[in-house]
Amino acid sequence: MLEATNLQKSFAGKPALRDVSFTVKKGEIHGLLGHNGAGKSTTLGIILGMVMPDHGNVSIGGLSVLTHRSQALRKVGAIFEAPSFYDYLSGWENLRILMGYSNGFDPAAAQKVVAEVGLTKRIHSKVRTYSHGMRQRLALAQALLPEPELLLLDEPTDGLDPEGIKWFRDFILQLREQRGMTVLFNSHLLAEVELMCDRVTILREGKLIHEGTLRSLQEETPIYEVDLSPWEKAAPLIQQAGGEILSPNKISLPHSLDPATFTAALIHSGIQLRAFAPHRRSLEDLYMELLNGASSPN
């Protein structure tokens, strides 16, 4: 559905993106992750044709955003950076004006989308009376009105309360289930990304450090929580087996090593084994490991 190829961009001589390539498959929910300044917003800006890359290309549905911007973006709805509205007008009037700038305003379609995002009762109130969550819902309605195939969301849950975050998560999953919607979004809420995303792309200082499924990340190196004693005797055995001591109660072992064989060897060597269990790393654990393990670009 979306393909970014060899994206490079610098601002005032400082690299923002360094040869970044990734794909978003049709019908998937894809997370774009990275710390502040990693290049997420620059990437979304290039995808939307608002930022011109120094090198590289982005295509949506096979159409280049650089050479066929209007045709490619017909397939796209977006919330980019902070949604901006006319506060002195109602939500309905905002939708009518903003949609008039592009595809035209269809009142029946607008009523349907407003109901979907739960704004029917307040759509004719002035936007200045809206809460932050209501503004986000209005922005989502605007993004959905063109009936896009691809939805781009820039920190869509930023500032929402737990109830609003859950509503957003359920709504996006429903969009994918009912419409086959493809979604690319960035977020700092890694727990939400873990619950929603099929795959993730992780950037560090403008450089791609991971693209793939969460499962592929979690299965890279098996980690186990252990309770062993004495450690001074167990440590050499762990290292000889090709493992690594991550903390006093956590070790990693090679995929090729059978845990049952290894634990039997520990016991045979006189090690007291009180606990040995697989540890499932969260996305936050994996994310921090990648950021800390990635070398800084020159």
Secondary structure as UniProt FT lines:
FT   STRAND          2..11
FT   TURN            12..13
FT   STRAND          14..24
FT   TURN            26..27
FT   STRAND          29..33
FT   TURN            36..37
FT   HELIX           40..47
FT   TURN            48..49
FT   STRAND          55..60
FT   TURN            61..62
FT   STRAND          63..64
FT   TURN            65..67
FT   HELIX           69..73
FT   TURN            74..75
FT   STRAND          76..79
FT   TURN            87..88
FT   HELIX           91..100
FT   TURN            101..103
FT   HELIX           107..116
FT   TURN            117..118
FT   HELIX           120..122
FT   TURN            123..124
FT   HELIX           127..129
FT   HELIX           132..144
FT   TURN            145..146
FT   STRAND          150..154
FT   TURN            156..159
FT   HELIX           162..179
FT   STRAND          182..186
FT   HELIX           190..196
FT   STRAND          199..204
FT   TURN            205..206
FT   STRAND          207..213
FT   HELIX           214..218
FT   STRAND          223..229
FT   HELIX           231..240
FT   TURN            241..242
FT   STRAND          244..247
FT   TURN            248..249
FT   STRAND          250..252
FT   TURN            255..256
FT   HELIX           259..268
FT   TURN            269..270
FT   STRAND          272..278
FT   HELIX           283..293
//
